[in-house]
């Protein structure tokens, strides 16, 4: 664990909202990638809280959208 931070993952929902979730294993992101509601999935990554996790999700999904 990185400085007592927790692992998170997240996605850009097809509605345009950003979602951050605690990461417990590969099944989390695998199922999200198969979901028709998850436009872009990122993670896992470390964050100290949900607020920081949402910021990271937004940054990483925006970056992936620009690359697409």
N, C-alpha and C positions, 0 to 999 in steps of 0.2 A: 504494500500500500504506500502511496506517495504522500508523505507528511500528513497522515491521518485523513486524507481525502477519500471519498467513496467513488466507486466506479459508476458511471452513468452512460446512457445512450439516448439517442433521440431521433426525431424525424420531423420533416415538413409534411404536414397533413395536406391532403388534396384541397381542403377548405382554405388553406393559406396560413393556418396556425402552426406554431412551433410547439413540440411536445418533448419533455425531458422525463426520462424514466430511470429508476435505479437498475443497474445491470447485474444480473445474477448468473448469466451464462449465455452461450451462443444461441440457444433456442430463442431468446428474446429478440435478437436482431434478425435471425433467420426467418422467424414468423412474420416480422414486420416487412422484410424485403418481399415476401410473397403476398402481402396484403394490398388490395387495390386502393386502400385509403392512404398509404404511406408513399408520398412522392419521392422523397430522398431520405435515406436512413444513414445515420453517422454513429460512430462509437464502436467499441467502448472507449471512454476517456475518463480521466480523473477530474473531479470538481469538489469543492468544499461544501456546496449546498445547491439547492435546486435553482436558485437565482443565477449562480455562476454556470450551472449546467445549461440553462436555457440560453445564456449568452453564447456559450460555446456551440450549441446546436445551431443557433442562428448564423454565427460566423461560418461554420463548416458547411452548412447546407447552402448558404449564399455562394460560397466559394465553388461548390460542386455545380450549382446552377450556371455559374459563369463559364465553367469548363465545358458544359454540355452543348 
